[in-house]
């Protein structure tokens, strides 16, 4: 999407044709810095330190890590080493394994001298495929926003609430939850986005607000506690969030706090949609609450906040009572019964085993993997 | 309650016998500073800047504001001016109006020369009454915790979730929501408190965690997004929160985000109780959602976070995308249908018109005021 009028993707080849440029997301929202990555190790550091984050972007970045490795030494040994090293950067990320499997599977049969060029072609295709998938999610979600705008009759903007960052920064372009919003905005539909700040890492306040603002989409940052109140008062027409994993029964694992917003939407009859690329569906899991383990991250993410001081320096402050322990659960699971629909690149499915099967008829059994 | 073994109240007369000492809560949790207030204006600033906060403590502090005014000039004009000036500091706080009405009502009939001494007596009684009321709330809520502890059979602590700060810092002593917790802890019942950090002002992470920690009560700080996940996994036995205003029908106005936790409790059959002193019931209001106006505070509370740096300095950092607007709704209303019971100083009432009438039979009509 656009940053102050100029189109960007979150990852691209540098002008030299071989090194990789990413937006250093740890510097956002205060500095817009392009980081140039020239070795597989630099790629691994970028993923581990969350210079790049978001499932699809992590996969694309890892793919380019394999390219850089093959450019240095296209041997089997280096290919396997790059695979293992990159896979270890974010062990829970499903897209990371998927992209690395795809790269290694394509390169292994080739003669070493063919591998570097083939790797770059394949990484570029992974990126282009992600853009196409997200664009399709956008087109499918756009219809929902169009319908709501028609009901609002131009009297007021369509108010959409989102949680965390499922925007173009989390993907190669467009985003998942934000793709319909960008398409609707670009189509001239008046809309306004309530942006949950998304504690503890503030991806909403820092990233979603940044990308919406740079693209020119009207929005307002709120703390995570506010959404229920807004829905009680008719100030939200639609919720759209992203997801890290959807079960075969339509349960949704996403950033911690998603479940609370889904409860409020259900209680106030606000439609609650989840946007996702098809590979996010984990056909091997049915009951999200019982079967999906929830990652716990370090408690310092809760007790410390990093931002920019008035004098322009980056500072980290302790906000909790000294000595008080903190717990940091990273995700929660929203049961399918609270979800109005799943916006995929294939279309919109009901959040249920039946709804998903209708859209993915080739998935005859919930135990057969899609990827 | 105790701070590292020494008993404190949140407000008291200074050793000079006339000026007022409060704990400067804006300095917590990093510094424990007693602020001395000597004029009605200083009292108003202390309330407005939230050096003191929490409905009962605001009322008690305002009462002492009237004392200081009467000490300077016990005229009708100054009494009325102090009343209006203090009332304007926090327009939504019902206890503020109640305390000011009580003070003016008692002082107006007196000869001016009698007013200062009478004011100090009355303010002291307001404080002592608050302590007695909270102790009674504690005794009534203690039974709930005892029952849960009996069911846990000593195998595990009783897990209690609370939102914001309704502890002794919000009252003169004991607190409302935390009073049963302190009594249970002091009685040797094993318990553990999940403390919602309570954005945007972090009263949970800063104040509730501080007072629980200083008194020795086991607790863990969590971001506001986590409570639903914990309840889904059986990690919460009981929720207890405070309230700023309860309607005649049992709707509860409290810190923003309370409604989301009540929804999660209801969805997971976790008992959700609200602790309150009887004067918090506003018999003139029935439908909380339609009739209670919600205070909006400045957006900088959302976009800026203040804390302590590693080098021990206080710093404020911007966390949101520069230029992104923010909205700051301070309270929400939890409908009575989501509330298991109201823990009052008289006993526990069902959160309904009938439940409240049974406990307050003198309230023959919801339009008749209790105070």
HADDOCK unambig.tbl for C-alpha pairs under 7 A between the chains (distance, minus, plus):
assign (segid A and resid 29 and name CA) (segid B and resid 320 and name CA) 6.99 0.50 0.50
assign (segid A and resid 29 and name CA) (segid B and resid 321 and name CA) 4.92 0.50 0.50
assign (segid A and resid 30 and name CA) (segid B and resid 321 and name CA) 6.78 0.50 0.50
assign (segid A and resid 30 and name CA) (segid B and resid 322 and name CA) 6.90 0.50 0.50
assign (segid A and resid 199 and name CA) (segid B and resid 223 and name CA) 6.37 0.50 0.50
assign (segid A and resid 200 and name CA) (segid B and resid 223 and name CA) 6.45 0.50 0.50
assign (segid A and resid 205 and name CA) (segid B and resid 319 and name CA) 6.82 0.50 0.50
assign (segid A and resid 205 and name CA) (segid B and resid 320 and name CA) 4.51 0.50 0.50
assign (segid A and resid 205 and name CA) (segid B and resid 321 and name CA) 6.19 0.50 0.50
assign (segid A and resid 206 and name CA) (segid B and resid 319 and name CA) 6.43 0.50 0.50
assign (segid A and resid 206 and name CA) (segid B and resid 320 and name CA) 4.83 0.50 0.50
assign (segid A and resid 206 and name CA) (segid B and resid 321 and name CA) 5.09 0.50 0.50
assign (segid A and resid 209 and name CA) (segid B and resid 321 and name CA) 5.80 0.50 0.50
assign (segid A and resid 209 and name CA) (segid B and resid 324 and name CA) 6.35 0.50 0.50
assign (segid A and resid 210 and name CA) (segid B and resid 321 and name CA) 4.98 0.50 0.50
assign (segid A and resid 213 and name CA) (segid B and resid 324 and name CA) 6.59 0.50 0.50
assign (segid A and resid 220 and name CA) (segid B and resid 324 and name CA) 6.59 0.50 0.50
assign (segid A and resid 220 and name CA) (segid B and resid 325 and name CA) 5.06 0.50 0.50
assign (segid A and resid 220 and name CA) (segid B and resid 326 and name CA) 4.92 0.50 0.50
assign (segid A and resid 220 and name CA) (segid B and resid 327 and name CA) 6.49 0.50 0.50
assign (segid A and resid 221 and name CA) (segid B and resid 324 and name CA) 6.96 0.50 0.50
assign (segid A and resid 221 and name CA) (segid B and resid 325 and name CA) 6.19 0.50 0.50
assign (segid A and resid 221 and name CA) (segid B and resid 326 and name CA) 4.35 0.50 0.50
assign (segid A and resid 221 and name CA) (segid B and resid 327 and name CA) 6.38 0.50 0.50
assign (segid A and resid 222 and name CA) (segid B and resid 302 and name CA) 6.94 0.50 0.50
assign (segid A and resid 222 and name CA) (segid B and resid 326 and name CA) 5.83 0.50 0.50
assign (segid A and resid 222 and name CA) (segid B and resid 327 and name CA) 5.64 0.50 0.50
assign (segid A and resid 222 and name CA) (segid B and resid 328 and name CA) 6.62 0.50 0.50
assign (segid A and resid 223 and name CA) (segid B and resid 199 and name CA) 6.33 0.50 0.50
assign (segid A and resid 223 and name CA) (segid B and resid 200 and name CA) 6.39 0.50 0.50
assign (segid A and resid 223 and name CA) (segid B and resid 302 and name CA) 6.61 0.50 0.50
assign (segid A and resid 224 and name CA) (segid B and resid 224 and name CA) 6.97 0.50 0.50
assign (segid A and resid 224 and name CA) (segid B and resid 225 and name CA) 6.81 0.50 0.50
assign (segid A and resid 225 and name CA) (segid B and resid 224 and name CA) 6.80 0.50 0.50
assign (segid A and resid 225 and name CA) (segid B and resid 256 and name CA) 5.69 0.50 0.50
assign (segid A and resid 225 and name CA) (segid B and resid 257 and name CA) 4.00 0.50 0.50
assign (segid A and resid 226 and name CA) (segid B and resid 256 and name CA) 6.12 0.50 0.50
assign (segid A and resid 226 and name CA) (segid B and resid 257 and name CA) 6.07 0.50 0.50
assign (segid A and resid 226 and name CA) (segid B and resid 329 and name CA) 6.74 0.50 0.50
assign (segid A and resid 228 and name CA) (segid B and resid 259 and name CA) 6.70 0.50 0.50
assign (segid A and resid 228 and name CA) (segid B and resid 260 and name CA) 6.08 0.50 0.50
assign (segid A and resid 229 and name CA) (segid B and resid 332 and name CA) 5.62 0.50 0.50
assign (segid A and resid 256 and name CA) (segid B and resid 225 and name CA) 5.69 0.50 0.50
assign (segid A and resid 256 and name CA) (segid B and resid 226 and name CA) 6.16 0.50 0.50
assign (segid A and resid 257 and name CA) (segid B and resid 225 and name CA) 3.97 0.50 0.50
assign (segid A and resid 257 and name CA) (segid B and resid 226 and name CA) 6.07 0.50 0.50
assign (segid A and resid 259 and name CA) (segid B and resid 228 and name CA) 6.71 0.50 0.50
assign (segid A and resid 260 and name CA) (segid B and resid 228 and name CA) 6.08 0.50 0.50
assign (segid A and resid 260 and name CA) (segid B and resid 260 and name CA) 5.88 0.50 0.50
assign (segid A and resid 260 and name CA) (segid B and resid 264 and name CA) 6.66 0.50 0.50
assign (segid A and resid 263 and name CA) (segid B and resid 263 and name CA) 6.48 0.50 0.50
assign (segid A and resid 264 and name CA) (segid B and resid 260 and name CA) 6.64 0.50 0.50
assign (segid A and resid 302 and name CA) (segid B and resid 222 and name CA) 6.98 0.50 0.50
assign (segid A and resid 302 and name CA) (segid B and resid 223 and name CA) 6.62 0.50 0.50
assign (segid A and resid 307 and name CA) (segid B and resid 317 and name CA) 4.75 0.50 0.50
assign (segid A and resid 307 and name CA) (segid B and resid 318 and name CA) 5.13 0.50 0.50
assign (segid A and resid 307 and name CA) (segid B and resid 319 and name CA) 4.87 0.50 0.50
assign (segid A and resid 308 and name CA) (segid B and resid 317 and name CA) 4.82 0.50 0.50
assign (segid A and resid 308 and name CA) (segid B and resid 318 and name CA) 5.02 0.50 0.50
assign (segid A and resid 308 and name CA) (segid B and resid 319 and name CA) 6.84 0.50 0.50
assign (segid A and resid 309 and name CA) (segid B and resid 316 and name CA) 6.03 0.50 0.50
assign (segid A and resid 309 and name CA) (segid B and resid 317 and name CA) 4.57 0.50 0.50
assign (segid A and resid 309 and name CA) (segid B and resid 318 and name CA) 6.29 0.50 0.50
assign (segid A and resid 315 and name CA) (segid B and resid 317 and name CA) 6.86 0.50 0.50
assign (segid A and resid 316 and name CA) (segid B and resid 309 and name CA) 6.03 0.50 0.50
assign (segid A and resid 317 and name CA) (segid B and resid 307 and name CA) 4.74 0.50 0.50
assign (segid A and resid 317 and name CA) (segid B and resid 308 and name CA) 4.80 0.50 0.50
assign (segid A and resid 317 and name CA) (segid B and resid 309 and name CA) 4.57 0.50 0.50
assign (segid A and resid 317 and name CA) (segid B and resid 315 and name CA) 6.87 0.50 0.50
assign (segid A and resid 318 and name CA) (segid B and resid 307 and name CA) 5.12 0.50 0.50
assign (segid A and resid 318 and name CA) (segid B and resid 308 and name CA) 5.01 0.50 0.50
assign (segid A and resid 318 and name CA) (segid B and resid 309 and name CA) 6.29 0.50 0.50
assign (segid A and resid 319 and name CA) (segid B and resid 205 and name CA) 6.86 0.50 0.50
assign (segid A and resid 319 and name CA) (segid B and resid 206 and name CA) 6.48 0.50 0.50
assign (segid A and resid 319 and name CA) (segid B and resid 307 and name CA) 4.86 0.50 0.50
assign (segid A and resid 319 and name CA) (segid B and resid 308 and name CA) 6.84 0.50 0.50
assign (segid A and resid 320 and name CA) (segid B and resid 29 and name CA) 6.97 0.50 0.50
assign (segid A and resid 320 and name CA) (segid B and resid 205 and name CA) 4.53 0.50 0.50
assign (segid A and resid 320 and name CA) (segid B and resid 206 and name CA) 4.87 0.50 0.50
assign (segid A and resid 321 and name CA) (segid B and resid 29 and name CA) 4.95 0.50 0.50
assign (segid A and resid 321 and name CA) (segid B and resid 30 and name CA) 6.85 0.50 0.50
assign (segid A and resid 321 and name CA) (segid B and resid 205 and name CA) 6.17 0.50 0.50
assign (segid A and resid 321 and name CA) (segid B and resid 206 and name CA) 5.08 0.50 0.50
assign (segid A and resid 321 and name CA) (segid B and resid 209 and name CA) 5.80 0.50 0.50
assign (segid A and resid 321 and name CA) (segid B and resid 210 and name CA) 5.01 0.50 0.50
assign (segid A and resid 324 and name CA) (segid B and resid 209 and name CA) 6.34 0.50 0.50
assign (segid A and resid 324 and name CA) (segid B and resid 213 and name CA) 6.62 0.50 0.50
assign (segid A and resid 324 and name CA) (segid B and resid 220 and name CA) 6.59 0.50 0.50
assign (segid A and resid 324 and name CA) (segid B and resid 221 and name CA) 6.95 0.50 0.50
assign (segid A and resid 325 and name CA) (segid B and resid 220 and name CA) 5.06 0.50 0.50
assign (segid A and resid 325 and name CA) (segid B and resid 221 and name CA) 6.17 0.50 0.50
assign (segid A and resid 326 and name CA) (segid B and resid 220 and name CA) 4.95 0.50 0.50
assign (segid A and resid 326 and name CA) (segid B and resid 221 and name CA) 4.36 0.50 0.50
assign (segid A and resid 326 and name CA) (segid B and resid 222 and name CA) 5.85 0.50 0.50
assign (segid A and resid 327 and name CA) (segid B and resid 220 and name CA) 6.52 0.50 0.50
assign (segid A and resid 327 and name CA) (segid B and resid 221 and name CA) 6.37 0.50 0.50
assign (segid A and resid 327 and name CA) (segid B and resid 222 and name CA) 5.62 0.50 0.50
assign (segid A and resid 328 and name CA) (segid B and resid 222 and name CA) 6.62 0.50 0.50
assign (segid A and resid 329 and name CA) (segid B and resid 226 and name CA) 6.74 0.50 0.50
assign (segid A and resid 332 and name CA) (segid B and resid 229 and name CA) 5.67 0.50 0.50
